[in-house]
């Protein structure tokens, strides 16, 4: 993926994020995810149906990297099973650590494949994934 | 000015986060290295020359701090790890024994976490109440607003001398005068005050005051708790241990040393204290007048350059310190900080540990620039140039 494409994915998802809305109640499970070292702070709402992730929304205040990564995550993981989602999250984290990962699986989330070079932004990109992972593990 | 004193400034870095911590001049670094290199014995073990030298240097700093603050005696100067520890000692060691259910503590909504959470704990533990002095339209504290919320139950007012988000100076002397006439104690968090103005505890007549060394060009991990002697006598030590006791045989036979040693249990941060002494000498050698003239002129210059930029919203046009808090329209403050970091400019984004201020200001997060005397007009020009190009910000913020 070239830099211009990465930039487009990040900016598009930042300026027009998917499912940015509060879903208190309505059968959604809410988790908060935040970074100790910066001010990103996001609530993630997940609707499970048995093993399936039916819907994900979010609300919060965070930087361009965090917001866009949340949107990309939502776009990729709605309709997936819990196991598939955990696998995706694992691969995403591998990527942000600069390790070998399944780039085919991550699709447009490959836009963050350089983030491991910026120590202080790595946690911004992984923030929503850590939140969703928590929600899944708490609903296993 | 005085840039040549700061080794870090030899790097290609523009440092605008002075409210978080100030840079360290070579004389302070050398003083600390000298201790570790040439006489790194423990304090208060005067049996040999090396340790005697440590005592001399350590206690000399206490004299320096006493004179710096114009305190009445050396017993009123306690070395701590910083403002946070000092404030916790005051709340926990003094007021916990004094306050009763339904007593009231007065704070403001723009206090730093370290001047809020210790009081919250007391509120939960003792059933005392927390009230807030309302801020005026500029987020300033006024004596009139204080008078509106003082009640017969008010026992203590704890507030910053200068705040860390807005940078406003509080009328401490007037507050103390009024408070004492109503039998209310006054605690001052001077962390942001000490870098910018002469703090005269006798003139201000405060009961307790706390500051950190690292905000005035000193080392991290060291600070001061000032208290009036007759009050410190009643401050229960948080830490018990070596150095602070006279003798002990059994639980009912523990005898503690007099002030100030009683409140400094364990091996202190010797290098830090000695370094703090050097920092105070350094600040005094420049003088607050020169420091402030420079900071105020730089701030005025920066404001004049930012004002014409339409998409920049400055939160605090007025300020008594070197702080400018602002936001860039439609861009998260942290993205601005990341953008500037690409050009080696260090600024802070966030709520700056004043989490309840957002309700008053209506803004959760800001970009904060905090200036000190070694900043320059050229550095400001560099910053402003980067902030003047909105498209460039958007392009480079990720």
Interface residues (C-beta under 8 A of the other chain):
Chain A: X7 X10 X11 X14 X38 X39 X40 X61 X62 X63 X64 X65 X67 X68 X120 X121
Chain B: X332 X333 X334 X335 X338 X341 X349 X350 X351 X364 X365 X394 X397 X398
